[in-house]
Amino acid sequence: MKDSGIEWIGKIPNYWSVSKIGNMYTLRVMKVSDRDYPPLSVTNKGVLPQLDRAAKTNAHDDRKLVCKGDYAINSCFDRRGYCGISSYIGSVSLINTILCPITDMNPQYGFFIQFNLVMSFINGGMV
């Protein structure tokens, strides 16, 4: 075990590292067309092929690229847990925030930690 350097965390296994979240992801902002990349929805069940009930637009070129392993957050419903790790390559509405991992961290673990931190904050500290 080694000291994490963060008082409230304490000791961590020697093979772990501590990093700021900004060092783990980059913001993906690349605009694409849903004619080239299938439309996806960011829901409370994760990133899925676009739902039939989803609001659609004729602005086919105003979408964001999502790749497999990206962490997508629906900015309209983020407090209801509308987010997830994408299993697809596709496009989403510009309202979504897309985080692209830049480390070799398991994306499911990263999502689990972040989702629980967000839900804890929203629920006043209760996960």
C-alpha positions in Angstrom: 0.0 0.0 0.0 1.1 3.6 -0.6 -0.2 7.0 0.5 -2.6 8.5 -2.1 -1.6 12.0 -1.2 -5.2 12.8 -0.5 -6.1 12.9 3.2 -9.6 11.6 3.0 -8.7 8.7 0.7 -5.7 7.5 2.7 -3.7 4.5 1.5 -4.3 2.8 -1.9 -2.8 -0.3 -3.5 0.7 0.2 -5.0 -0.6 -0.5 -8.5 -3.3 2.2 -8.3 -2.8 5.9 -9.3 -4.7 9.0 -8.4 -5.6 11.5 -11.2 -7.9 14.4 -11.8 -10.9 13.6 -14.0 -9.7 16.2 -16.5 -6.7 14.0 -17.1 -8.8 11.0 -17.9 -11.1 12.4 -20.6 -11.2 14.8 -23.5 -14.3 16.5 -24.7 -15.5 15.2 -28.1 -17.1 18.0 -30.1 -16.7 16.7 -33.7 -19.8 17.5 -35.7 -21.2 14.7 -38.0 -24.3 13.9 -40.0 -26.8 11.3 -39.1 -26.7 10.3 -42.7 -23.1 9.1 -42.1 -23.4 7.9 -38.5 -26.6 6.2 -37.2 -28.6 8.4 -34.7 -28.3 7.3 -31.1 -30.2 8.4 -27.9 -28.7 9.0 -24.5 -31.2 7.6 -22.1 -31.6 6.5 -18.5 -30.7 3.0 -19.8 -27.5 4.2 -21.5 -26.7 5.0 -25.1 -29.1 3.2 -27.5 -30.1 3.3 -31.1 -32.3 6.4 -31.5 -35.7 5.8 -29.9 -38.9 6.2 -32.0 -40.3 8.7 -29.6 -37.1 10.9 -29.7 -37.5 14.4 -31.0 -36.0 14.6 -34.5 -34.8 17.5 -36.6 -34.1 18.1 -40.2 -30.7 19.5 -39.4 -29.0 16.2 -40.2 -25.4 17.7 -40.1 -25.8 19.2 -36.6 -24.9 16.1 -34.5 -22.0 15.0 -32.4 -19.9 11.9 -33.0 -20.0 9.2 -30.4 -17.5 6.2 -30.4 -17.5 2.9 -28.6 -16.3 3.5 -25.1 -17.2 7.2 -25.0 -19.1 8.5 -21.9 -22.2 10.3 -23.1 -24.3 12.6 -20.8 -27.7 14.0 -21.9 -27.4 17.6 -20.7 -31.2 18.0 -20.5 -31.8 15.0 -18.2 -28.3 14.5 -16.5 -29.8 14.7 -13.1 -32.1 11.8 -13.9 -29.2 9.6 -14.8 -29.5 9.9 -18.6 -25.9 8.9 -19.4 -23.8 5.9 -20.2 -20.8 4.3 -21.9 -21.5 3.8 -25.6 -21.4 0.4 -27.2 -22.0 2.0 -30.6 -20.4 4.4 -33.1 -23.0 6.9 -34.1 -24.3 10.5 -33.7 -26.2 12.3 -30.9 -27.9 15.6 -30.5 -25.6 18.6 -29.9 -27.2 19.0 -26.4 -25.2 15.9 -25.2 -21.8 16.0 -23.6 -19.4 13.4 -25.0 -16.3 12.5 -23.0 -13.6 10.4 -24.7 -11.3 8.4 -22.5 -7.6 9.1 -22.8 -6.4 6.6 -20.3 -6.4 2.8 -20.1 -8.9 2.9 -17.2 -11.8 0.5 -17.6 -14.6 2.8 -18.9 -17.3 0.8 -17.0 -15.4 1.5 -13.7 -15.1 5.2 -14.5 -18.8 5.4 -15.4 -19.7 3.6 -12.1 -17.7 6.0 -10.0 -18.8 9.2 -11.8 -22.5 8.1 -11.9 -22.5 7.4 -8.2 -20.8 10.7 -7.4 -23.3 12.6 -9.5 -26.3 10.8 -8.0 -24.8 11.3 -4.5 -24.5 15.0 -5.1 -28.1 15.2 -6.5 -29.5 13.2 -3.6 -27.7 15.3 -0.9 -25.0 12.9 -0.2 -27.1 9.7 -0.3 -26.3 7.2 -3.0 
